[in-house]
Amino acid sequence: MSSGLHNYQLKEIKEAFDIFDRDKSGTISIKEMERVFKTLGIQASREEVRLVVKEMDIDGDGEISFDEFARVMGNKFYKSYTSSEIRAAFKHFDRDNNGYITCEELKECMAKMGKRFSDREISRMIKSIDRDGNGMISIEEFAQLLE
């Protein structure tokens, strides 16, 4: 599997995989990947999504296993991001474009990905990233999360 990754990185990748694997089958189907694209505001045809799945699908079974997902995400996720990539990702969460991700915005985005968290859980997530103590995530704090 992804031997070059640290345990915490594998855990993060597994958490993302579990969000995408909505039916908990242990694989990500084309339908589930379409939902991820839609949630992230990425307009893609079924054929484009199928090609993305095919690119990640190493064994050719038509779905993405965790090992396949971890290989691809490990190579792509744990890299240096350009400032424009960071801004684009941040923008998906900062719904009102005020420069901060609030608890409500994070909760809404997570819900769109099929994950329901209590207000307390969302608050803890924000608190773990929020370095200046204002209760929100700034673009700088978000960028540090990706480093």
Number of C-alpha atoms within 10 A of each C-alpha: 10 16 10 11 16 10 10 9 17 18 13 12 20 16 12 15 21 19 18 21 22 20 12 11 10 14 21 24 20 20 13 19 21 21 19 20 15 14 17 15 10 11 12 12 11 13 10 12 20 18 13 13 21 17 13 19 19 17 11 11 9 16 23 25 20 18 15 19 24 26 20 16 19 19 13 11 15 12 11 11 14 10 10 9 12 17 17 12 15 21 17 17 22 21 17 12 11 10 17 22 25 22 20 15 18 22 21 17 18 17 13 15 21 17 14 14 14 9 12 10 13 19 18 14 14 20 17 12 17 19 15 11 11 12 17 22 27 21 18 15 15 18 18 12 11 12 10
